[in-house]
Amino acid sequence: MKIAIGCDHVATKTKDEMVQILKSWGHTVIDCGTYNDIRTHYPIYGFEVARQVALKKAQFGVVICGTGVGITNSANKTYAARCILTKDVACAVAARKLYDANIVGMGARISGIGLISEIVKAFLSTKYEGKNKADIKKIDSVLKKKNLDTKQFNQLIKKWENGEYTDKVKQSKILLPKTFK
């Protein structure tokens, strides 16, 4: 399988470990970044993972940030993404089985690499049962516009690099995902 994976600066080490684990399981990995621990902006990486899945360049996606909340929410703002935030295997299995979830999100500060790898393994190995198709259609119809163009982030990236955010933390140049065009 081809798996897209992305993270923010808080979860880079966990993401890098998960990339190696996925490869050891025989998967092809699209690493959407980020690639170091320099402060960055998670929506770019959540969006890029979701974009890879929506464009069918990857069958599934994995997103990781400190808590999993931010990056999972940003992935879910992407057309055709059905991303779940979980810290247990049971929810990951139910999301795949019942709702054909295609991206799994977790928090590196919440769960260790052992649990994260077990969640991802269960998520990837669970088959969708074909139930709840009407509900899934409703979920997918929430975002009617196919917002898969990376140009929407140009303004966001410029604002970030110009230090226009109010958290008063030194901004760094964003390392865009290698797939970002």
N, C-alpha and C positions, 0 to 999 in steps of 0.2 A: 504494500500500500504506500501511497505518497501522503505524507503528513506535513502540514504547515505548522510552524511553531513560532511564537513570539513572546516577548516579555518587556518589562520596563527595566530600568537600571537596578532596582532592588532585587530582581529575580534572575539576573544574568547567569550567575553561577548555577542555579537550579535548572535554568533552561539549557545551559551547555551540558549539564549532566544528563538531562532528559534526551537531548539530541543523541548523545552516545548510546543511551539505553535503547532508543527507538532504532538506531542503526544496528545494534546488536540483535534486535528482534527481526531484522531483515527488511525494515521499512526504508524507503527513500525519504529524506527529510529536506524540506524547504525552510531554511532558517531565515525568518523575517526580522531578526534582530530583537532588541538592541544587542550590541556586541561588547559592551564594557559596563562598568559601574558608574560612569559619569551621568549625572542627573539628566533625565530626558522626559519626554512626554508620552505616556502610555497609549493615548488614543491612536497614534500613528501605527503602532505595532499590532494593536487589537484589530484595527481596520484592515491592515495588510494581511493578516492571517485569514480574516473573514473573506476578504476579496479573493484570495487564492482558492478558498473553498467554494465560494459562489461562482467563480469563473471555471470551476472544475479542474483547476490545475493541481489541486490536492483533494483527496477524498474526505479527509478530516483535518481538524485544527486543534491545537493545544495553545492556550494562552495563560500566562502566569505573571502576576505582579505581587506586591506585598501581601495584600489580602485577597486578591482575585477579583474584587468588586469592580474597580475602575476599568480594568482591561476587558473584563467580561461584558460590562455595560457598553463599552465602545464597540466591541465586536458585534453586539446585538443591534447596533444602529445601522448595520450594513444589510442591504437587501440579500435575502436568502440565507442569512445566518440564523441558526438556532443554537445559541451558545448557552450552556448551563454553567453555573457556579456551584461547585460541590467540594465537600471535604470528606466524602465517604463513597465507597464503592457502590452501595445500594442505590443512591440517587443517580450515579453515572449510568448504571445498568438500566434503571427505569426510564431515564431520559432517552436512551438509545432505543430501547425496546418499544416504548409507547409513543414517543414523539419524534422519533428519527432525528434527534439532536445530532449536529454535525461538528460542533466545537465544544471542547471541555475546558473550563477555566478553574484555576486553583490559586491559592495564596501561598507563596514561599515562606512567609512569616507565620503562617497558620499550620501548614503541613510540611513534613520532611520529605526528602526525595524518595524514601521507601514507600510511603503512603501515596505520594503523587504518582510514582511509577505503577503501583497497583491499581489506582483509579484509572490511569490512562490505558493500561492493559485490558481492564474490564470493559472500559468504554469502547475500545477498538474491536474487541472480540465479540461484542454483543450485536446481534442482528435485529434490525427493525422488524416487528411482527406484522406490520401492515394495518395496524389499528389506528383509530383517531385521525383518519385522513382528512375529514372535514375540519377538525380543529387545527391540524397542521396547515391546511390551506388558509385558514383565518389568520394564523400566526404569520405566515409568509406574506399575506396581503396587507399587513399593517404598513409596511414600507412599500408603497406602490412604485416609487421611483427607483430605478436601478442605479444606485449611487456608488458605482464601482470605479469611478474615474479618480485617479490620484490627484488631479489638479485641485480638488476641493481642499487639500491640505496645504497648498502653497501659502495662503494667508496665515494660517495657523503656525506654520514653520517660521515664517518671517517674524511674526509677533514674538514667538518663543526666543528666537535668536537675538532679537532687539531688546530682550528683557522686559517686555510689556506685561508680564504676569506679575501679580501683586504679592507673591509669596516671599519676595525679597531674598531668594536664593540665587546665587550666581548661575546664570543660564549658560549652557554650553551649546556648541553647534550640534545639531541633531544628526546622528548617523542614520541615514535613511536605510530602510530595508534594501537589500541587494536586488530584490524583485520589484521595487518601487519605481514606476516609470510615469 
